[in-house]
């Protein structure tokens, strides 16, 4: 669904909206033009009748009670869901300005896409101790800040093996997404004396990636 109805905060305003919007799509010309099915009209129209009957009781101070109020709240939830289902299914291209006003359907503007960085991240050794390696990631565009490129995070991969493996022979895996300027790795005793290789990319929420970083290799103490 491209559009979603906007409801009012007050019951009285929603009551008016439900009534006028159901009447609007029930007009034969509107129903045909907006491609509202008989089933959709029957669904929301039937629930509107139940709502209206209960609303008359709710509005009468002599007849209103806890049961009627609870039923009003239940029916409001149903009519809201009906409105989302029926009005939201109307093809966007068919809606006129008048339709949008009557059905309270407002075009949802697409957000600005987050562009992935077009440069590689920089990784440096920040701290190394027994079975621990801590990396720092530097954004070359803002090296004095810990911030990553706007809307980007880091996708980091590692490989543990012997020293001096050629770049082409490294089989990276264990990919993780990092959103901070530092990341710490803990190793087990069997990995001591081996070398850990790191590579990373910036990536956005769509999974687009930047150029790959230079490979960093650090001996696990």
N, C-alpha and C positions, 0 to 999 in steps of 0.2 A: 504494500500500500504506500502510495506516495504522499497522500494527505491524511491528516488525522483531525477529527473535530476538536475544537477548543470549547470546553464547557465553562459555565459560569461558576462562581463560588457560592452564590445564594440559590436556595431551592426555588424561590419564586421566579428568578430569571431562567433557570433551567426548565422549569415548568412551561414557561412561555416558549422557549426554544424548542422543546420536544414537540409541542403542539403545532407550531408553525412549520417546523421542518418536515414533520410527517405529512402535513397537509400539502406542503410544497412538492414533495416527490410523488404524492398521490394524484396530482393533476395529470390527466392523461398525456398532455403534450410534454410535460417535464419527465414523466415516467418513461415515455418512449425515447425522448432525446437523450436522456442520461442512462438508458439501458438498465433501468431498475427492474429486476425480475418480479414476477407475481409472488414468488416465495419470499423475497426480501420485503416486499410491501406488506404481505400478510404477517410476517414476523414482527416487524417494528410497529405496524398498525395495531396488532392484537395486544402487544405489550403496552402501547400507549393507552389503550382503552382501560387496561387494568390500572395503570398509573393514574389516569384521570379520575377513575372511580375512587381510588384511595386518596387522591389529593383533595377531593371534595370533603371527605371525612376528616382528613388531617387539618384542613383549613377551618373546620367548624369547631370552635372552642368547646361546644357542648358535647361533641361526639369524639373528639380526639382523645386517645389514650396511648399507653405504651405499646400495645400490639399494633395499632395503626401506624405509629411512628416507626417502628421496626420494619413494617411492611413497606413504608415509604422509602426507607433507606435501601431495602433490598431491591425494590423496583427501580430506583434511580440507578443502581449498579447495572441492572439488566438493560435499561434503556441506553445508558452510556455505551455498553458493549455492543448493543444493536446498532447504534449510530456509527461506531467505529467500523463495524462489519459492513453495513449497507452503504454508508456515504463514502467510506474509505475505499470501497471497491469500484467506485465510479471512475472510469478512465480520465486521467488528468486532462487530456486534450479536449474532453467534452465540456469541461466546466467553464462557465462564463463568470464574469465578475459578480453578477446577480446570484448565480448558484453558490458561489463561495460565501457570499454574505448570508444567504438564507440557511445554508448548511454549516456555517462557521468552519469552512474548510480553507485553510491557508497554506499556500504553497510552501513546502519545506525546501529552503534553499540549500544546495549542496555546500558542504564545507570546503574551505580551501585545502587542496591536497598538500600534505607534508612532503616536501622534496627531500630526497636522500642526499647526503653530502656527496660532493663530487671529488672528494680528496680522501686519502687514507688516514686512519687513526694512527697515532704514535703510541707505542708501548715502551715503558722503561721499568727496570727493576727498582722497586721502592724499598724493600726489605727482604733479607734472606736469613733464615736461621734453621736450626735442625728440623727437617721435615716440613719446612714452611717457606713459601715464596709469596711475596706480596707485590702485585703489579700496580703501576700507576698509568692511567691513560691520559694522553694530552691531546687536546684539540688544537691543532696548529694555527687555527684562525684566532683563537683566544687562549694563548698559552698560559696567561696569568690567572685564568679562571678554571674552575673545576667543571664548568658546564659543557655538555656535549652539544653538537649542532642541534638547533631547535627541532623538536619532534623526532630526533634520532636516538637510538640506543646502540649499544655495542653487541655484536655477535662474536663470541670468542670461542675458538677451538683449540684443543691441545693434543699433544702426542708425547708419550713417555717412552724413551728407548735409549740406545747407546749414544755416545757422543759422535759428533761430526757426520751425521746422516745428511746426504745431499737433499736439497729442497724438493727435488722431483720425486724422491723416494719416501717422503713423509706421508703417512696416512692419517690425516687429522680426523678427529671425531669429538665426541663428548661436548657438543656445542651447547653453550649457555648464553642467555641474554643478560647483559650487564647494564645497569642504568646509573651507576655511580663512577666516580673518577678513580676508585681503588677497588681491587678485588684480591682476596687472599685464598691461596690453595694450601691444603694440608695433605701430606703424603704419608704412606705407611712405610714401615721399616724395610720392606722388600724393595722399595723404590729408591732408597738412599743410594747415592753414587751414580744414579742414572741421570739422564738429561731430559728436561721437559721443554718441549718446543711449543710456542704459542703463535697464533695468527688471529687476526680480527678484521671485522668490517663494521662500518656504520650501517644501520638499517632503519627504515621507517616502519610504520604500522602495517603497510602493505607487503612488507618483506623485500622491498627493493634494497639493494646493497651498494655500498660505495666501493671504490677500488680497495683491494686487499692490502693490509699492512705488511710491512717488512716482517719476516719471521724472526722471532726472538727466542734464543735458547739459553737456558739457565740450568746449571748443575744443581741437583737436589742434594743438599748437605745432610 
